[in-house]
Amino acid sequence: MKIFITGNPGVGKTTTLMYIINEVKKRGISVSGFYCPEVRENGKRIGFKIIDISTGKEKWLAKVGEGRIRVGKYAVQQVDDIANEIYSSLSNSKIIAIDEIGPMELSIPSIKRIIDYALKTDKPLIAVVHRNIKEEGKIYTLTLSNRNVLKEEILNEILNNIS
């Protein structure tokens, strides 16, 4: 089971994913993977963190500035250590969750390895995907008007398909 959440910026994709993660964890179901919240300073986005869902550890993923790997105005940071920890936790969980599969994440080899594993494994995957990324699986397109209904629909689909 592969479930992908997409939609325009600001419709609640990450909020929906985090709701689902918290709900399945409340039921004792283990979840591993990562999410990448934006970081704002004085109302302006200055970058993104990467947070390990299993441990809560976090690190800068990308921030405004100069760097070897660039995606738009963001310089990708060194994240191999946290990415390796996340990768190691994937085999021990029932569900994999990723926010997001997009150009930035795919440009980082250690993060891409996590994504590749998640897409190839038989474990259930729920992932936020960039609007231009197309993957094989069930795609939910969130809008401001359907997000509350869809978060429950996605949660129920996951719970009904966990073995």
N, C-alpha and C positions, 0 to 999 in steps of 0.2 A: 504494500500500500504506500503510494507516494502522493502526498497532498501538497499542493503549491498555492500560496496566497499571493495575489498580485493586486495592483490598483495604483491609483495616482498618489503622489506624495500627500501625506497628512490625513489619509482616510482611516488609519488605525491598524495597519498591517502588523506592526510590531506589538501593539497593544493586544491585538487578537491572539497572536502567537504566545505572548507571555500569559495571557488568561488561560489558554489551553494547557500550557506547561504547568502552571500552578494547579489547575484542576486535576490533571492526571497524577501529579505528585501527591496531592491530597488523598488519592486513592491507593497510594503505595506503589505506583508504577514508576520505575526509574527512567529518567530522561537524561541524555547527554547531548552535547553539541555546543553551539555558541550563539550569541546575539551581539549586535554591534550598534549600540545606541549612539546617537550624535551627541557631541559636546558643544554647548553654547557658552559664549562669554559676551556679556553686554548685549544679548539678543542676537549675536551673530554666530553662525556655526563655525567652529574652529577645527573640528575634526571628529573622529570616531574612536570609541574604545572597542575592544573585543573582550567579552566576558564569558568565561567557562560556565556553562549551565550547571555542571556537576558540583563544582567547588566554589563558584562565585569569584574566583580570581579574575582580575582584570588587568589590561595593559592597553597602551595606546596602539590603535591599529593604523591610523593615518591622521596627520594634522597639517594645517596650512604651513607651507615652508618648502625648503629645498630638500631633495632626496634623490636617491638612485632610481627608485621606482616611483613614478608619479601617475596619479589618476586625477585628471582635472587640476585643480589648485592644491590637491592634497599629496603629501609625501608619505608613502607607505613606510611604516616603522618596522623594526626587527621584532618579529612575533613568533619565531620558530619554537622558542621554549614553551610558551603557552599553547601553541598549536599542537606540539607533540604530546602535551598532557591531555588535551582534548581528544586527540586521535586515539590515545591509549585507553580512554574511558568509553569509547564507542562500543566495543565488544561486550561491555558489562551492563548495558542498558537495554530496556525493552523498546524504547522509542528514541529516534534521533531528531533533534530540532535545530534548524539553522535560520538565522536572520543576518544577512540575506545572501542569496546567490546572485551576485552582480559582478560588474566589471572589476571593481576594486578587489573583491575577495578572490576572484578567479585569476588576478594578476600576481598573487602571492603563492608560490609553490607549496608551502606547508599548509596553507588554508585550502588550496585547491585539492590537495591529497585527502583532506577530510570530506570535502564535497564529493569527490569522485567515489570514495568509499560509501558515503551515504546514498548516492544514486545507484550503486551497484549491489548493495547488500539487500537481503530479504527483509531486514528490519523495517518497521514502519518509519516513514520520514514525513515530517511536516516542515515546510520551508517557505520563507518569504522569498519571492523571486523578483528581480528587476523586471520592469515592463518589457524589456527587449529580449529577455532570456526565455527560451522555450524548452520545456522538459517534458518527458513522458510521465503522465500521471493525471490525477484529477486537479483541475485548476479552478480556484475560487477567485473571482474578481470582486474585491471589496469596494463599496461605495459608502458615502456617509449614510445613505438611507437603508442599506442592507447589512451593515456590519454587525449589529447586535443579533440579528437572526442567524447570520452565517457563523458567528463564533460558536453558537450552540449547536448548529448543524455539523460543523467540523468536529467539535468535541465529541458529539454522539457517534459520528462515523468512526473516529479513532477508538473510542471505548468499545464499540461493537465489533471491532476487527482485531483487538489485541488478543493474542493467543495465550 
